[in-house]
Amino acid sequence: MGNRHIRNKLIKEGHYVNRKRTVRIMRDMGIGAIYPKLRTIIANKINKVHPCLSYRSHIPEPSLGY
């Protein structure tokens, strides 16, 4: 639950607090909102990771490696 949701519940119970105080108390208690996180780093399972073959062979000149 986010800070606005918790603040609204507290107001309904009779505890009148503002949003800034709710945020401070949540931060002190270690409470955070639950929402989907960004997952941009996870690799696609279809794409394969190919090994670098240049480590195994000796390349005498830079132009021969490419």
HELIX and SHEET records of a PDB file:
HELIX    1   1 ASN A    3  GLU A   13  1                                  11    
HELIX    2   2 ARG A   19  MET A   29  1                                  11    
HELIX    3   3 LEU A   53  TYR A   55  5                                   3    
HELIX    4   4 PRO A   62  LEU A   64  5                                   3    
END                                                                             
